[in-house]
Amino acid sequence: IYSRSKLVTDQDSLQTLQELSQLLGINRAIKLVTHKDIESPCVWGFWQPKILLPESANNWNHDQKISVLMHELGHIHRRDT
């Protein structure tokens, strides 16, 4: 799935990801990608974590993005990927 995913380039999403990561004390780089064939966000990768979002995330408002990213970052923070 990852090889067919698209890197998120939306600066608002990337900035939000960075700010939330810092808030949780996550210092590792996290890739943010979308894929057209998934419906639910997920996270994978222990050493190089990636957050996979459905393509519909491109239409989410800022609050929705914060909620989903915070949830997925929680998994990375707890290392329960």
N, CA, C and O atoms as a Maestro MAE file, in Angstrom:
{
 s_m_m2io_version
 :::
 2.0.0
}

f_m_ct {
 s_m_title
 :::
 protein
 m_atom[324] {
  # First column is atom index #
  i_m_mmod_type
  r_m_x_coord
  r_m_y_coord
  r_m_z_coord
  i_m_residue_number
  s_m_chain_name
  s_m_pdb_residue_name
  s_m_pdb_atom_name
  i_m_atomic_number
  :::
  1 25 0.832 -1.196 0.000 1 A "ILE " " N  " 7
  2 3 0.000 0.000 0.000 1 A "ILE " " CA " 6
  3 2 0.869 1.250 0.000 1 A "ILE " " C  " 6
  4 15 0.589 2.210 -0.717 1 A "ILE " " O  " 8
  5 25 1.929 1.233 0.810 2 A "TYR " " N  " 7
  6 3 2.760 2.426 0.926 2 A "TYR " " CA " 6
  7 2 3.379 2.816 -0.415 2 A "TYR " " C  " 6
  8 15 3.472 4.000 -0.737 2 A "TYR " " O  " 8
  9 25 3.796 1.831 -1.185 3 A "SER " " N  " 7
  10 3 4.445 2.139 -2.465 3 A "SER " " CA " 6
  11 2 3.486 2.822 -3.445 3 A "SER " " C  " 6
  12 15 3.930 3.493 -4.377 3 A "SER " " O  " 8
  13 25 2.188 2.657 -3.241 4 A "ARG " " N  " 7
  14 3 1.198 3.291 -4.119 4 A "ARG " " CA " 6
  15 2 0.545 4.499 -3.470 4 A "ARG " " C  " 6
  16 15 -0.426 5.046 -3.992 4 A "ARG " " O  " 8
  17 25 1.083 4.911 -2.330 5 A "SER " " N  " 7
  18 3 0.536 6.062 -1.622 5 A "SER " " CA " 6
  19 2 1.150 7.349 -2.145 5 A "SER " " C  " 6
  20 15 2.198 7.351 -2.791 5 A "SER " " O  " 8
  21 25 0.461 8.446 -1.846 6 A "LYS " " N  " 7
  22 3 0.947 9.769 -2.241 6 A "LYS " " CA " 6
  23 2 1.372 10.532 -0.996 6 A "LYS " " C  " 6
  24 15 0.636 10.599 -0.011 6 A "LYS " " O  " 8
  25 25 2.562 11.105 -1.053 7 A "LEU " " N  " 7
  26 3 3.014 11.950 0.052 7 A "LEU " " CA " 6
  27 2 2.115 13.170 0.168 7 A "LEU " " C  " 6
  28 15 1.747 13.778 -0.837 7 A "LEU " " O  " 8
  29 25 1.769 13.517 1.377 8 A "VAL " " N  " 7
  30 3 0.980 14.723 1.622 8 A "VAL " " CA " 6
  31 2 1.897 15.922 1.458 8 A "VAL " " C  " 6
  32 15 2.979 15.972 2.041 8 A "VAL " " O  " 8
  33 25 1.462 16.877 0.669 9 A "THR " " N  " 7
  34 3 2.252 18.093 0.444 9 A "THR " " CA " 6
  35 2 1.553 19.334 0.998 9 A "THR " " C  " 6
  36 15 2.119 20.427 0.982 9 A "THR " " O  " 8
  37 25 0.350 19.171 1.478 10 A "ASP " " N  " 7
  38 3 -0.422 20.274 2.051 10 A "ASP " " CA " 6
  39 2 0.307 20.818 3.277 10 A "ASP " " C  " 6
  40 15 0.467 20.114 4.274 10 A "ASP " " O  " 8
  41 25 0.740 22.055 3.200 11 A "GLN " " N  " 7
  42 3 1.551 22.649 4.266 11 A "GLN " " CA " 6
  43 2 0.804 22.738 5.593 11 A "GLN " " C  " 6
  44 15 1.419 22.608 6.652 11 A "GLN " " O  " 8
  45 25 -0.505 22.955 5.558 12 A "ASP " " N  " 7
  46 3 -1.283 23.008 6.794 12 A "ASP " " CA " 6
  47 2 -1.233 21.659 7.508 12 A "ASP " " C  " 6
  48 15 -1.040 21.610 8.722 12 A "ASP " " O  " 8
  49 25 -1.402 20.580 6.776 13 A "SER " " N  " 7
  50 3 -1.367 19.236 7.367 13 A "SER " " CA " 6
  51 2 0.022 18.911 7.901 13 A "SER " " C  " 6
  52 15 0.157 18.360 8.994 13 A "SER " " O  " 8
  53 25 1.039 19.246 7.145 14 A "LEU " " N  " 7
  54 3 2.410 18.959 7.571 14 A "LEU " " CA " 6
  55 2 2.796 19.780 8.796 14 A "LEU " " C  " 6
  56 15 3.467 19.274 9.695 14 A "LEU " " O  " 8
  57 25 2.380 21.034 8.836 15 A "GLN " " N  " 7
  58 3 2.656 21.894 9.991 15 A "GLN " " CA " 6
  59 2 1.928 21.380 11.219 15 A "GLN " " C  " 6
  60 15 2.491 21.353 12.313 15 A "GLN " " O  " 8
  61 25 0.675 20.971 11.041 16 A "THR " " N  " 7
  62 3 -0.102 20.420 12.146 16 A "THR " " CA " 6
  63 2 0.551 19.153 12.679 16 A "THR " " C  " 6
  64 15 0.646 18.966 13.892 16 A "THR " " O  " 8
  65 25 1.001 18.283 11.782 17 A "LEU " " N  " 7
  66 3 1.691 17.060 12.178 17 A "LEU " " CA " 6
  67 2 2.940 17.388 12.996 17 A "LEU " " C  " 6
  68 15 3.188 16.765 14.028 17 A "LEU " " O  " 8
  69 25 3.712 18.349 12.543 18 A "GLN " " N  " 7
  70 3 4.941 18.727 13.241 18 A "GLN " " CA " 6
  71 2 4.637 19.299 14.627 18 A "GLN " " C  " 6
  72 15 5.297 18.946 15.605 18 A "GLN " " O  " 8
  73 25 3.658 20.164 14.708 19 A "GLU " " N  " 7
  74 3 3.315 20.783 15.997 19 A "GLU " " CA " 6
  75 2 2.804 19.750 16.996 19 A "GLU " " C  " 6
  76 15 3.180 19.781 18.168 19 A "GLU " " O  " 8
  77 25 1.946 18.833 16.538 20 A "LEU " " N  " 7
  78 3 1.422 17.805 17.431 20 A "LEU " " CA " 6
  79 2 2.518 16.829 17.848 20 A "LEU " " C  " 6
  80 15 2.541 16.367 18.989 20 A "LEU " " O  " 8
  81 25 3.418 16.517 16.932 21 A "SER " " N  " 7
  82 3 4.545 15.631 17.262 21 A "SER " " CA " 6
  83 2 5.389 16.256 18.364 21 A "SER " " C  " 6
  84 15 5.769 15.579 19.319 21 A "SER " " O  " 8
  85 25 5.681 17.534 18.235 22 A "GLN " " N  " 7
  86 3 6.473 18.234 19.252 22 A "GLN " " CA " 6
  87 2 5.742 18.256 20.588 22 A "GLN " " C  " 6
  88 15 6.358 18.098 21.642 22 A "GLN " " O  " 8
  89 25 4.433 18.452 20.539 23 A "LEU " " N  " 7
  90 3 3.626 18.479 21.758 23 A "LEU " " CA " 6
  91 2 3.721 17.155 22.512 23 A "LEU " " C  " 6
  92 15 3.733 17.132 23.743 23 A "LEU " " O  " 8
  93 25 3.789 16.054 21.764 24 A "LEU " " N  " 7
  94 3 3.879 14.725 22.375 24 A "LEU " " CA " 6
  95 2 5.319 14.286 22.631 24 A "LEU " " C  " 6
  96 15 5.549 13.206 23.174 24 A "LEU " " O  " 8
  97 25 6.278 15.107 22.248 25 A "GLY " " N  " 7
  98 3 7.681 14.767 22.461 25 A "GLY " " CA " 6
  99 2 8.205 13.724 21.494 25 A "GLY " " C  " 6
  100 15 9.142 12.992 21.812 25 A "GLY " " O  " 8
  101 25 7.611 13.653 20.328 26 A "ILE " " N  " 7
  102 3 8.052 12.710 19.302 26 A "ILE " " CA " 6
  103 2 9.096 13.417 18.453 26 A "ILE " " C  " 6
  104 15 8.804 14.433 17.823 26 A "ILE " " O  " 8
  105 25 10.307 12.885 18.435 27 A "ASN " " N  " 7
  106 3 11.404 13.530 17.721 27 A "ASN " " CA " 6
  107 2 11.754 12.843 16.411 27 A "ASN " " C  " 6
  108 15 12.626 13.312 15.679 27 A "ASN " " O  " 8
  109 25 11.092 11.752 16.111 28 A "ARG " " N  " 7
  110 3 11.381 11.035 14.863 28 A "ARG " " CA " 6
  111 2 10.610 11.649 13.702 28 A "ARG " " C  " 6
  112 15 9.530 12.211 13.887 28 A "ARG " " O  " 8
  113 25 11.175 11.537 12.510 29 A "ALA " " N  " 7
  114 3 10.467 11.990 11.309 29 A "ALA " " CA " 6
  115 2 9.307 11.037 11.043 29 A "ALA " " C  " 6
  116 15 9.454 9.820 11.158 29 A "ALA " " O  " 8
  117 25 8.177 11.588 10.693 30 A "ILE " " N  " 7
  118 3 6.986 10.799 10.401 30 A "ILE " " CA " 6
  119 2 6.503 11.176 9.010 30 A "ILE " " C  " 6
  120 15 6.273 12.350 8.718 30 A "ILE " " O  " 8
  121 25 6.354 10.182 8.164 31 A "LYS " " N  " 7
  122 3 5.834 10.438 6.823 31 A "LYS " " CA " 6
  123 2 4.313 10.414 6.873 31 A "LYS " " C  " 6
  124 15 3.712 9.574 7.541 31 A "LYS " " O  " 8
  125 25 3.710 11.340 6.162 32 A "LEU " " N  " 7
  126 3 2.259 11.445 6.077 32 A "LEU " " CA " 6
  127 2 1.869 11.191 4.632 32 A "LEU " " C  " 6
  128 15 2.296 11.912 3.730 32 A "LEU " " O  " 8
  129 25 1.052 10.159 4.412 33 A "VAL " " N  " 7
  130 3 0.674 9.766 3.053 33 A "VAL " " CA " 6
  131 2 -0.829 9.520 2.968 33 A "VAL " " C  " 6
  132 15 -1.496 9.306 3.980 33 A "VAL " " O  " 8
  133 25 -1.351 9.553 1.739 34 A "THR " " N  " 7
  134 3 -2.748 9.206 1.491 34 A "THR " " CA " 6
  135 2 -2.808 8.074 0.480 34 A "THR " " C  " 6
  136 15 -1.884 7.860 -0.305 34 A "THR " " O  " 8
  137 25 -3.915 7.363 0.523 35 A "HIS " " N  " 7
  138 3 -4.143 6.277 -0.425 35 A "HIS " " CA " 6
  139 2 -5.622 6.238 -0.768 35 A "HIS " " C  " 6
  140 15 -6.477 6.405 0.101 35 A "HIS " " O  " 8
  141 25 -5.911 6.017 -2.029 36 A "LYS " " N  " 7
  142 3 -7.300 6.062 -2.494 36 A "LYS " " CA " 6
  143 2 -8.122 4.851 -2.101 36 A "LYS " " C  " 6
  144 15 -9.351 4.914 -2.136 36 A "LYS " " O  " 8
  145 25 -7.486 3.754 -1.728 37 A "ASP " " N  " 7
  146 3 -8.212 2.515 -1.469 37 A "ASP " " CA " 6
  147 2 -8.435 2.207 0.003 37 A "ASP " " C  " 6
  148 15 -8.884 1.110 0.336 37 A "ASP " " O  " 8
  149 25 -8.134 3.139 0.884 38 A "ILE " " N  " 7
  150 3 -8.415 2.882 2.302 38 A "ILE " " CA " 6
  151 2 -9.497 3.841 2.782 38 A "ILE " " C  " 6
  152 15 -9.699 4.913 2.213 38 A "ILE " " O  " 8
  153 25 -10.188 3.430 3.843 39 A "GLU " " N  " 7
  154 3 -11.257 4.258 4.385 39 A "GLU " " CA " 6
  155 2 -10.954 4.781 5.779 39 A "GLU " " C  " 6
  156 15 -11.567 5.746 6.238 39 A "GLU " " O  " 8
  157 25 -10.009 4.142 6.447 40 A "SER " " N  " 7
  158 3 -9.719 4.507 7.829 40 A "SER " " CA " 6
  159 2 -8.230 4.794 7.997 40 A "SER " " C  " 6
  160 15 -7.400 4.067 7.451 40 A "SER " " O  " 8
  161 25 -7.880 5.834 8.738 41 A "PRO " " N  " 7
  162 3 -6.467 6.140 8.975 41 A "PRO " " CA " 6
  163 2 -5.782 5.010 9.735 41 A "PRO " " C  " 6
  164 15 -6.418 4.279 10.495 41 A "PRO " " O  " 8
  165 25 -4.498 4.882 9.522 42 A "CYS " " N  " 7
  166 3 -3.722 3.897 10.268 42 A "CYS " " CA " 6
  167 2 -2.274 4.361 10.345 42 A "CYS " " C  " 6
  168 15 -1.860 5.275 9.632 42 A "CYS " " O  " 8
  169 25 -1.516 3.720 11.218 43 A "VAL " " N  " 7
  170 3 -0.102 4.029 11.379 43 A "VAL " " CA " 6
  171 2 0.667 2.724 11.352 43 A "VAL " " C  " 6
  172 15 0.192 1.701 11.846 43 A "VAL " " O  " 8
  173 25 1.848 2.762 10.778 44 A "TRP " " N  " 7
  174 3 2.703 1.578 10.778 44 A "TRP " " CA " 6
  175 2 4.156 1.994 10.722 44 A "TRP " " C  " 6
  176 15 4.492 3.116 10.343 44 A "TRP " " O  " 8
  177 25 5.008 1.061 11.111 45 A "GLY " " N  " 7
  178 3 6.449 1.320 11.103 45 A "GLY " " CA " 6
  179 2 6.946 1.738 12.467 45 A "GLY " " C  " 6
  180 15 6.565 2.793 12.975 45 A "GLY " " O  " 8
  181 25 7.791 0.926 13.059 46 A "PHE " " N  " 7
  182 3 8.327 1.236 14.383 46 A "PHE " " CA " 6
  183 2 9.489 2.215 14.291 46 A "PHE " " C  " 6
  184 15 9.505 3.218 15.005 46 A "PHE " " O  " 8
  185 25 10.456 1.944 13.431 47 A "TRP " " N  " 7
  186 3 11.647 2.795 13.314 47 A "TRP " " CA " 6
  187 2 11.400 4.025 12.461 47 A "TRP " " C  " 6
  188 15 11.907 5.107 12.756 47 A "TRP " " O  " 8
  189 25 10.623 3.857 11.406 48 A "GLN " " N  " 7
  190 3 10.304 4.965 10.508 48 A "GLN " " CA " 6
  191 2 8.784 5.028 10.358 48 A "GLN " " C  " 6
  192 15 8.235 4.555 9.364 48 A "GLN " " O  " 8
  193 25 8.110 5.611 11.342 49 A "PRO " " N  " 7
  194 3 6.649 5.589 11.339 49 A "PRO " " CA " 6
  195 2 6.045 6.375 10.174 49 A "PRO " " C  " 6
  196 15 6.579 7.384 9.714 49 A "PRO " " O  " 8
  197 25 4.906 5.855 9.726 50 A "LYS " " N  " 7
  198 3 4.153 6.479 8.645 50 A "LYS " " CA " 6
  199 2 2.692 6.531 9.064 50 A "LYS " " C  " 6
  200 15 2.167 5.590 9.658 50 A "LYS " " O  " 8
  201 25 2.051 7.636 8.748 51 A "ILE " " N  " 7
  202 3 0.618 7.743 8.976 51 A "ILE " " CA " 6
  203 2 -0.043 7.719 7.609 51 A "ILE " " C  " 6
  204 15 0.267 8.532 6.738 51 A "ILE " " O  " 8
  205 25 -0.953 6.778 7.439 52 A "LEU " " N  " 7
  206 3 -1.675 6.618 6.180 52 A "LEU " " CA " 6
  207 2 -3.098 7.126 6.363 52 A "LEU " " C  " 6
  208 15 -3.821 6.683 7.255 52 A "LEU " " O  " 8
  209 25 -3.480 8.050 5.515 53 A "LEU " " N  " 7
  210 3 -4.817 8.629 5.562 53 A "LEU " " CA " 6
  211 2 -5.572 8.295 4.280 53 A "LEU " " C  " 6
  212 15 -4.954 8.114 3.230 53 A "LEU " " O  " 8
  213 25 -6.894 8.213 4.352 54 A "PRO " " N  " 7
  214 3 -7.653 8.056 3.114 54 A "PRO " " CA " 6
  215 2 -7.553 9.345 2.297 54 A "PRO " " C  " 6
  216 15 -7.315 10.420 2.848 54 A "PRO " " O  " 8
  217 25 -7.737 9.230 0.990 55 A "GLU " " N  " 7
  218 3 -7.683 10.433 0.138 55 A "GLU " " CA " 6
  219 2 -8.707 11.468 0.562 55 A "GLU " " C  " 6
  220 15 -8.507 12.663 0.346 55 A "GLU " " O  " 8
  221 25 -9.801 11.023 1.161 56 A "SER " " N  " 7
  222 3 -10.836 11.969 1.602 56 A "SER " " CA " 6
  223 2 -10.312 12.935 2.661 56 A "SER " " C  " 6
  224 15 -10.939 13.959 2.928 56 A "SER " " O  " 8
  225 25 -9.167 12.616 3.265 57 A "ALA " " N  " 7
  226 3 -8.571 13.520 4.254 57 A "ALA " " CA " 6
  227 2 -8.231 14.872 3.640 57 A "ALA " " C  " 6
  228 15 -8.126 15.873 4.348 57 A "ALA " " O  " 8
  229 25 -8.059 14.898 2.326 58 A "ASN " " N  " 7
  230 3 -7.780 16.162 1.644 58 A "ASN " " CA " 6
  231 2 -8.931 17.151 1.797 58 A "ASN " " C  " 6
  232 15 -8.750 18.355 1.616 58 A "ASN " " O  " 8
  233 25 -10.119 16.639 2.131 59 A "ASN " " N  " 7
  234 3 -11.303 17.488 2.273 59 A "ASN " " CA " 6
  235 2 -11.687 17.734 3.731 59 A "ASN " " C  " 6
  236 15 -12.677 18.413 4.002 59 A "ASN " " O  " 8
  237 25 -10.916 17.191 4.667 60 A "TRP " " N  " 7
  238 3 -11.234 17.382 6.079 60 A "TRP " " CA " 6
  239 2 -10.911 18.807 6.505 60 A "TRP " " C  " 6
  240 15 -10.001 19.442 5.972 60 A "TRP " " O  " 8
  241 25 -11.676 19.296 7.475 61 A "ASN " " N  " 7
  242 3 -11.356 20.615 8.019 61 A "ASN " " CA " 6
  243 2 -10.214 20.470 9.032 61 A "ASN " " C  " 6
  244 15 -9.814 19.358 9.377 61 A "ASN " " O  " 8
  245 25 -9.710 21.585 9.491 62 A "HIS " " N  " 7
  246 3 -8.536 21.599 10.368 62 A "HIS " " CA " 6
  247 2 -8.775 20.798 11.649 62 A "HIS " " C  " 6
  248 15 -7.895 20.057 12.088 62 A "HIS " " O  " 8
  249 25 -9.950 20.939 12.245 63 A "ASP " " N  " 7
  250 3 -10.247 20.223 13.484 63 A "ASP " " CA " 6
  251 2 -10.276 18.715 13.278 63 A "ASP " " C  " 6
  252 15 -9.815 17.967 14.140 63 A "ASP " " O  " 8
  253 25 -10.805 18.262 12.161 64 A "GLN " " N  " 7
  254 3 -10.815 16.832 11.858 64 A "GLN " " CA " 6
  255 2 -9.383 16.308 11.711 64 A "GLN " " C  " 6
  256 15 -9.050 15.236 12.216 64 A "GLN " " O  " 8
  257 25 -8.547 17.073 11.018 65 A "LYS " " N  " 7
  258 3 -7.150 16.669 10.851 65 A "LYS " " CA " 6
  259 2 -6.450 16.563 12.205 65 A "LYS " " C  " 6
  260 15 -5.724 15.602 12.456 65 A "LYS " " O  " 8
  261 25 -6.667 17.544 13.071 66 A "ILE " " N  " 7
  262 3 -6.046 17.519 14.397 66 A "ILE " " CA " 6
  263 2 -6.482 16.272 15.155 66 A "ILE " " C  " 6
  264 15 -5.650 15.582 15.744 66 A "ILE " " O  " 8
  265 25 -7.761 15.983 15.145 67 A "SER " " N  " 7
  266 3 -8.280 14.833 15.876 67 A "SER " " CA " 6
  267 2 -7.670 13.523 15.396 67 A "SER " " C  " 6
  268 15 -7.231 12.705 16.204 67 A "SER " " O  " 8
  269 25 -7.642 13.323 14.084 68 A "VAL " " N  " 7
  270 3 -7.104 12.081 13.521 68 A "VAL " " CA " 6
  271 2 -5.595 11.994 13.736 68 A "VAL " " C  " 6
  272 15 -5.086 10.952 14.150 68 A "VAL " " O  " 8
  273 25 -4.886 13.069 13.461 69 A "LEU " " N  " 7
  274 3 -3.433 13.038 13.632 69 A "LEU " " CA " 6
  275 2 -3.055 12.811 15.086 69 A "LEU " " C  " 6
  276 15 -2.107 12.078 15.367 69 A "LEU " " O  " 8
  277 25 -3.776 13.425 16.017 70 A "MET " " N  " 7
  278 3 -3.470 13.236 17.433 70 A "MET " " CA " 6
  279 2 -3.694 11.772 17.828 70 A "MET " " C  " 6
  280 15 -2.909 11.205 18.588 70 A "MET " " O  " 8
  281 25 -4.748 11.173 17.319 71 A "HIS " " N  " 7
  282 3 -5.010 9.763 17.617 71 A "HIS " " CA " 6
  283 2 -3.880 8.878 17.090 71 A "HIS " " C  " 6
  284 15 -3.367 8.024 17.815 71 A "HIS " " O  " 8
  285 25 -3.497 9.081 15.838 72 A "GLU " " N  " 7
  286 3 -2.453 8.252 15.241 72 A "GLU " " CA " 6
  287 2 -1.096 8.527 15.885 72 A "GLU " " C  " 6
  288 15 -0.305 7.604 16.078 72 A "GLU " " O  " 8
  289 25 -0.822 9.775 16.216 73 A "LEU " " N  " 7
  290 3 0.430 10.098 16.903 73 A "LEU " " CA " 6
  291 2 0.472 9.473 18.298 73 A "LEU " " C  " 6
  292 15 1.547 9.152 18.805 73 A "LEU " " O  " 8
  293 25 -0.684 9.302 18.909 74 A "GLY " " N  " 7
  294 3 -0.735 8.614 20.193 74 A "GLY " " CA " 6
  295 2 -0.187 7.201 20.083 74 A "GLY " " C  " 6
  296 15 0.525 6.737 20.974 74 A "GLY " " O  " 8
  297 25 -0.514 6.514 18.991 75 A "HIS " " N  " 7
  298 3 0.023 5.169 18.764 75 A "HIS " " CA " 6
  299 2 1.549 5.221 18.635 75 A "HIS " " C  " 6
  300 15 2.255 4.385 19.200 75 A "HIS " " O  " 8
  301 25 2.039 6.191 17.901 76 A "ILE " " N  " 7
  302 3 3.498 6.309 17.702 76 A "ILE " " CA " 6
  303 2 4.171 6.634 19.032 76 A "ILE " " C  " 6
  304 15 5.217 6.073 19.357 76 A "ILE " " O  " 8
  305 25 3.572 7.539 19.796 77 A "HIS " " N  " 7
  306 3 4.132 7.930 21.089 77 A "HIS " " CA " 6
  307 2 4.213 6.736 22.044 77 A "HIS " " C  " 6
  308 15 5.200 6.577 22.763 77 A "HIS " " O  " 8
  309 25 3.172 5.901 22.048 78 A "ARG " " N  " 7
  310 3 3.135 4.728 22.931 78 A "ARG " " CA " 6
  311 2 3.885 3.537 22.339 78 A "ARG " " C  " 6
  312 15 4.032 2.496 22.978 78 A "ARG " " O  " 8
  313 25 4.355 3.714 21.110 79 A "ARG " " N  " 7
  314 3 5.076 2.649 20.396 79 A "ARG " " CA " 6
  315 2 4.225 1.401 20.255 79 A "ARG " " C  " 6
  316 15 4.736 0.284 20.348 79 A "ARG " " O  " 8
  317 25 2.940 1.582 20.032 80 A "ASP " " N  " 7
  318 3 2.055 0.445 19.826 80 A "ASP " " CA " 6
  319 2 1.595 0.356 18.368 80 A "ASP " " C  " 6
  320 15 0.450 0.024 18.063 80 A "ASP " " O  " 8
  321 25 2.550 0.672 17.483 81 A "THR " " N  " 7
  322 3 2.230 0.603 16.058 81 A "THR " " CA " 6
  323 2 2.063 -0.828 15.627 81 A "THR " " C  " 6
  324 15 1.790 -1.092 14.456 81 A "THR " " O  " 8
  :::
 }
 m_bond[323] {
  # First column is bond index #
  i_m_from
  i_m_to
  i_m_order
  :::
  1 1 2 1
  2 2 3 1
  3 3 4 2
  4 3 5 1
  5 5 6 1
  6 6 7 1
  7 7 8 2
  8 7 9 1
  9 9 10 1
  10 10 11 1
  11 11 12 2
  12 11 13 1
  13 13 14 1
  14 14 15 1
  15 15 16 2
  16 15 17 1
  17 17 18 1
  18 18 19 1
  19 19 20 2
  20 19 21 1
  21 21 22 1
  22 22 23 1
  23 23 24 2
  24 23 25 1
  25 25 26 1
  26 26 27 1
  27 27 28 2
  28 27 29 1
  29 29 30 1
  30 30 31 1
  31 31 32 2
  32 31 33 1
  33 33 34 1
  34 34 35 1
  35 35 36 2
  36 35 37 1
  37 37 38 1
  38 38 39 1
  39 39 40 2
  40 39 41 1
  41 41 42 1
  42 42 43 1
  43 43 44 2
  44 43 45 1
  45 45 46 1
  46 46 47 1
  47 47 48 2
  48 47 49 1
  49 49 50 1
  50 50 51 1
  51 51 52 2
  52 51 53 1
  53 53 54 1
  54 54 55 1
  55 55 56 2
  56 55 57 1
  57 57 58 1
  58 58 59 1
  59 59 60 2
  60 59 61 1
  61 61 62 1
  62 62 63 1
  63 63 64 2
  64 63 65 1
  65 65 66 1
  66 66 67 1
  67 67 68 2
  68 67 69 1
  69 69 70 1
  70 70 71 1
  71 71 72 2
  72 71 73 1
  73 73 74 1
  74 74 75 1
  75 75 76 2
  76 75 77 1
  77 77 78 1
  78 78 79 1
  79 79 80 2
  80 79 81 1
  81 81 82 1
  82 82 83 1
  83 83 84 2
  84 83 85 1
  85 85 86 1
  86 86 87 1
  87 87 88 2
  88 87 89 1
  89 89 90 1
  90 90 91 1
  91 91 92 2
  92 91 93 1
  93 93 94 1
  94 94 95 1
  95 95 96 2
  96 95 97 1
  97 97 98 1
  98 98 99 1
  99 99 100 2
  100 99 101 1
  101 101 102 1
  102 102 103 1
  103 103 104 2
  104 103 105 1
  105 105 106 1
  106 106 107 1
  107 107 108 2
  108 107 109 1
  109 109 110 1
  110 110 111 1
  111 111 112 2
  112 111 113 1
  113 113 114 1
  114 114 115 1
  115 115 116 2
  116 115 117 1
  117 117 118 1
  118 118 119 1
  119 119 120 2
  120 119 121 1
  121 121 122 1
  122 122 123 1
  123 123 124 2
  124 123 125 1
  125 125 126 1
  126 126 127 1
  127 127 128 2
  128 127 129 1
  129 129 130 1
  130 130 131 1
  131 131 132 2
  132 131 133 1
  133 133 134 1
  134 134 135 1
  135 135 136 2
  136 135 137 1
  137 137 138 1
  138 138 139 1
  139 139 140 2
  140 139 141 1
  141 141 142 1
  142 142 143 1
  143 143 144 2
  144 143 145 1
  145 145 146 1
  146 146 147 1
  147 147 148 2
  148 147 149 1
  149 149 150 1
  150 150 151 1
  151 151 152 2
  152 151 153 1
  153 153 154 1
  154 154 155 1
  155 155 156 2
  156 155 157 1
  157 157 158 1
  158 158 159 1
  159 159 160 2
  160 159 161 1
  161 161 162 1
  162 162 163 1
  163 163 164 2
  164 163 165 1
  165 165 166 1
  166 166 167 1
  167 167 168 2
  168 167 169 1
  169 169 170 1
  170 170 171 1
  171 171 172 2
  172 171 173 1
  173 173 174 1
  174 174 175 1
  175 175 176 2
  176 175 177 1
  177 177 178 1
  178 178 179 1
  179 179 180 2
  180 179 181 1
  181 181 182 1
  182 182 183 1
  183 183 184 2
  184 183 185 1
  185 185 186 1
  186 186 187 1
  187 187 188 2
  188 187 189 1
  189 189 190 1
  190 190 191 1
  191 191 192 2
  192 191 193 1
  193 193 194 1
  194 194 195 1
  195 195 196 2
  196 195 197 1
  197 197 198 1
  198 198 199 1
  199 199 200 2
  200 199 201 1
  201 201 202 1
  202 202 203 1
  203 203 204 2
  204 203 205 1
  205 205 206 1
  206 206 207 1
  207 207 208 2
  208 207 209 1
  209 209 210 1
  210 210 211 1
  211 211 212 2
  212 211 213 1
  213 213 214 1
  214 214 215 1
  215 215 216 2
  216 215 217 1
  217 217 218 1
  218 218 219 1
  219 219 220 2
  220 219 221 1
  221 221 222 1
  222 222 223 1
  223 223 224 2
  224 223 225 1
  225 225 226 1
  226 226 227 1
  227 227 228 2
  228 227 229 1
  229 229 230 1
  230 230 231 1
  231 231 232 2
  232 231 233 1
  233 233 234 1
  234 234 235 1
  235 235 236 2
  236 235 237 1
  237 237 238 1
  238 238 239 1
  239 239 240 2
  240 239 241 1
  241 241 242 1
  242 242 243 1
  243 243 244 2
  244 243 245 1
  245 245 246 1
  246 246 247 1
  247 247 248 2
  248 247 249 1
  249 249 250 1
  250 250 251 1
  251 251 252 2
  252 251 253 1
  253 253 254 1
  254 254 255 1
  255 255 256 2
  256 255 257 1
  257 257 258 1
  258 258 259 1
  259 259 260 2
  260 259 261 1
  261 261 262 1
  262 262 263 1
  263 263 264 2
  264 263 265 1
  265 265 266 1
  266 266 267 1
  267 267 268 2
  268 267 269 1
  269 269 270 1
  270 270 271 1
  271 271 272 2
  272 271 273 1
  273 273 274 1
  274 274 275 1
  275 275 276 2
  276 275 277 1
  277 277 278 1
  278 278 279 1
  279 279 280 2
  280 279 281 1
  281 281 282 1
  282 282 283 1
  283 283 284 2
  284 283 285 1
  285 285 286 1
  286 286 287 1
  287 287 288 2
  288 287 289 1
  289 289 290 1
  290 290 291 1
  291 291 292 2
  292 291 293 1
  293 293 294 1
  294 294 295 1
  295 295 296 2
  296 295 297 1
  297 297 298 1
  298 298 299 1
  299 299 300 2
  300 299 301 1
  301 301 302 1
  302 302 303 1
  303 303 304 2
  304 303 305 1
  305 305 306 1
  306 306 307 1
  307 307 308 2
  308 307 309 1
  309 309 310 1
  310 310 311 1
  311 311 312 2
  312 311 313 1
  313 313 314 1
  314 314 315 1
  315 315 316 2
  316 315 317 1
  317 317 318 1
  318 318 319 1
  319 319 320 2
  320 319 321 1
  321 321 322 1
  322 322 323 1
  323 323 324 2
  :::
 }
}
